[in-house]
Amino acid sequence: MENKIIVEITAKGWTKTAIINGVEMKEVSKLTSFGATTVDGSFEEDENVSDELYDALDSLGGYDAARYIQKLGGK
């Protein structure tokens, strides 16, 4: 299986999925009226996520793009 990182951003939030050496790790975040919250998974607590991978995933963000889509009227 190919190593990859997938980011899906919608008006409701974002999902980051990393597949590294056949191991899938996922973190789901949802927008709230006060910002955003992680509702499923945690890269910070996942023992399969190295510090280097965590930094790469963290740099991908999601919040600003989700808010932009929301402002466009995305559902």
C-alpha positions as CSV (number, residue, x, y, z in Angstrom):
1,M,0.0,0.0,0.0
2,E,1.2,3.5,-0.9
3,N,2.0,5.9,1.9
4,K,-0.2,9.0,1.8
5,I,-1.9,11.8,3.6
6,I,-5.5,12.8,2.8
7,V,-7.2,16.0,3.9
8,E,-10.9,16.5,3.3
9,I,-12.4,19.9,4.2
10,T,-16.1,20.7,4.2
11,A,-18.2,23.5,5.7
12,K,-18.7,21.3,8.8
13,G,-15.1,20.6,9.5
14,W,-12.2,18.5,8.3
15,T,-10.8,15.0,8.3
16,K,-7.1,14.2,8.1
17,T,-6.1,10.6,7.3
18,A,-2.5,9.3,7.2
19,I,-1.7,5.9,5.8
20,I,1.9,5.0,6.6
21,N,3.4,1.6,6.1
22,G,-0.1,0.1,5.9
23,V,-1.3,1.7,9.2
24,E,-4.3,4.1,8.9
25,M,-4.5,6.9,11.4
26,K,-7.4,9.4,11.3
27,E,-8.4,12.6,13.1
28,V,-11.8,14.3,12.6
29,S,-12.4,17.9,13.6
30,K,-15.7,19.8,13.5
31,L,-16.4,23.5,13.5
32,T,-18.1,25.0,16.6
33,S,-19.5,28.4,17.3
34,F,-16.3,29.1,19.3
35,G,-13.8,27.5,16.9
36,A,-13.3,23.8,16.3
37,T,-13.0,20.6,18.3
38,T,-11.6,17.1,17.5
39,V,-14.4,14.6,17.7
40,D,-12.7,11.4,16.7
41,G,-9.1,10.2,16.9
42,S,-6.1,12.2,18.0
43,F,-2.8,12.3,16.2
44,E,-1.2,13.7,19.4
45,E,-2.2,10.6,21.4
46,D,-1.7,7.9,18.7
47,E,1.4,5.9,19.3
48,N,1.8,5.2,15.6
49,V,2.3,8.9,14.8
50,S,5.9,10.0,15.0
51,D,6.8,13.5,16.1
52,E,7.8,14.3,12.5
53,L,4.5,13.0,11.1
54,Y,2.6,14.9,13.8
55,D,4.3,18.2,12.8
56,A,3.5,17.5,9.1
57,L,-0.2,16.8,9.8
58,D,-0.5,19.7,12.2
59,S,0.8,22.1,9.6
60,L,-2.0,21.2,7.2
61,G,-4.6,23.1,9.2
62,G,-8.2,22.9,8.1
63,Y,-9.9,25.6,10.2
64,D,-9.5,28.6,7.8
65,A,-10.5,26.6,4.7
66,A,-13.6,25.1,6.5
67,R,-14.7,28.6,7.6
68,Y,-14.2,29.9,4.0
69,I,-16.4,27.1,2.6
70,Q,-19.0,27.8,5.3
71,K,-19.1,31.4,4.3
72,L,-19.8,30.4,0.7
73,G,-22.9,28.6,1.9
74,G,-21.5,25.1,1.8
75,K,-23.4,22.5,3.6
